[in-house]
Amino acid sequence: MTATTPIRWGILGPGSIAQSFAGGVADSRTGKLVAIGARNPAKPGLAESFPGARILDGYDALLADPDVDAVYISIPHPGHAQWAIKAAEAGKHVLCEKPLALTAFEADAMMHAARKAGTFLGEAFMYRLHPQTLKLVELIRSGVIGEIRMIKSSFGFAMPRFMPEHRLYANDLAGGGILDVGGYPVSMVRLIAGAAAGKPFAEPDKVVGTAHLGQSGVDEWASALLHFPGGIVAEVSCSISLNQDNVLRILGTKGRIEVPDFWFAGGNRDVGLGQIDVIASDGTRETISVNEKRHVYSFEVDAAGEAIRAGRQEFAWPGMAWAESLGTLRVLDRWRAAAGLEYEIEKAQQRTNTISGRPLRFGGTAIAKRTIPGLSKPASVVALGFEDFRTFSSGSILLDAFFEAGGNLFDTGYVYGAGYTEKLLGEWLKNRGVRAQSVIIAKGAHSPLCYPDVIGKQLDQSLDRLQTDHVDVYFMHRDNPDVPVGEFVDAMDREVKAGCIRGPFGGSNWTMERMDEAIAYAERTGKQKPGALSNNFSLAEMLEPIWAGCVTSSTDAWKAWLTSRQMPNFAWSSQGRGFFTDRAGRDKHDNEELVRVWYSERNFGRRDRAIELAARLSKSPIHIALAYVLAQPFPSIPLIGPRTLDELDDSLLALDITLSPADLEWLDGGSLRAA
């Protein structure tokens, strides 16, 4: 594609905003509208609304069209992620109407697909590319109203009445104001707070919000407060059942700026001249207009076109780059969570397919499987932890991707997410129908409730949350040395005999001495022996516990014990919690945990050698750290905790590294050098 080649646009979903976008394409310097993908191609008026464009039968037909370079997605919110991912997989560039997705987690999956495909993905907040926005930023940076203290912004209108059939009130179409128009004031206040700090945008450090949920469960009017580092406070509000004044107000120490209807630059879907009022402290007013007469949508068409021609995958500033789209959606996520707004379409009952709209795929081989002593079925060589997710729609994205890659080993705990982690996994296993193929690690008896009589009670609750009658691996989450070890063995053995544990059990954060004592007790009494451990194990040795009661097995004595007993260890913090990334370094002391837990010259020597080997293998040091754990001469199963699909893919890059015993000794500090 040359610098003058027109971008051939296709529109996916021919609604009213698509017609406005078509007008922008017609007035652009870079684009040409060539096709429309319609679910009902025979609908009267399509040809007249989109003159010169071929009307194709369905969205898939548009993505398959070789004469379409880029796709503008203007269907209702719930379809954005699915069709943007499919478009990227088809090699099409994507400009997607706001909100980019229902959540930041969905948007991240869209970006992951675009990154892999090498395609452009942009969020169509067209106001960001209108010249008025750049002029507004220039005024803020000039100090014309002094230091910014507060920002107030609203986008609210009143529908004629409650209309359950309309998309704005439809729960299954993610209706309501927060997603439909709340992103405008949120993205704008983040832009202004950033401009005041000399940055492209700013992230709030506090978000509080509320909303009125109407008859259909969507937000009909809502408000939120954002606090930014440096002291700027922003008030934002939106509504679909309430008229608001829709004026952006920026309050400074020397005056204020007011901008009416900034999303249309004070105009409409065709032309916005751009009007900015600067009011000094004494009340004098100056009106500034960029006097722009081009079609308001032509600016985002050209900004997307220029990015595509240049081979960029996201908008240049002041357009919405990926980081800014994610940041805005994270604010909307927090706003919705505070208001208790979760759409029915986000819950397990209706989320039966993956984020791409397809059924879950079986048979992945990117993650190999291995036999673990005591387990009746093979388990993936790494286990997935997912404690950070609080909704099914967010967590299922990662769970699906892990399973499709070949992963089937899942790490949970009674206390994780106050029980939600187990509930999420249970919903996912049932929804996807993969309990029989999966291996569940459960944990209980965390301090302070670290007693034998707690094990059965908590396991009953865990099984209820997990929607299963057994777990495959069980660990006591902590030890209580004040209790005879035999009582713990007896309690876990009872659950084995009851069929609630159908594989190995053992201790997480148990000492070598207590494990030896527990094994000896079981051998004397004919009980099932503890057959697994879940202690910290890493190339970097944990110098002191990260959390109270934690135990590391990275010492030489532990390695010898694990090897002699061939004891499986499910290793947590297997990559040193950032020690093998650029967050750590001999001259970096800003992270208290890294310094306290990992900083020693011996560990830095290991880190140096990991960096050296990574460079030779064209990998990253964290890949070497994970490969080190996998290559141990005893069953060593790392627990990984990626939060995004990119992080998951990055972890999997370690799986094709084969380290020899000589490599392990060299990395650990021995005399042999890696080949």
Secondary structure by P-SEA (a helix, b strand, c coil): cccccccbbbbccccaaaaaaaaaaaacccccccccccccccccccccccccccccccaaaaaacccccbbbbcccccaaaaaaaaaaaabbbbbccccccccaaaaaaaaaaaaaacbbbbbcccccccaaaaaaaaaaaacccccccbbbbbbbbbcccccccccccccccccccccccaaaaaaaaaaaaaaaacccccccccccbbbbbccccccccccbbbbcccbbbbbbbccccccccbbbbbbccccbbbbccccccccccccccbbbbbbccccbbbbbbcccccccaaaaaaaaaaaaaacccccccccccaaaaaaaaaaaaaaaaaacccccccccccccccccccccccccccbbbbbccccccccccbbbbccccccaaaaaaaaaaaaaacccbbbbccccccaaaaaaaaaaaaaacccccbbbbbbccccccccccaaaaaaaaaaaaaccccccbbbcccccccccaaaaaaaaaaaaaacccccbbbbccccaaaaaaaaaaaaacccccccccccccccccccccccccccccccaaaaaaaaaacbbbbcccccccccccccccccccccaaaaaccccaaaaaaaaaaaaaaaaacccaaaaaaaaaaacccbbbbbbbbccaaaaaaaaccccccccaaaaaaaaccccccc
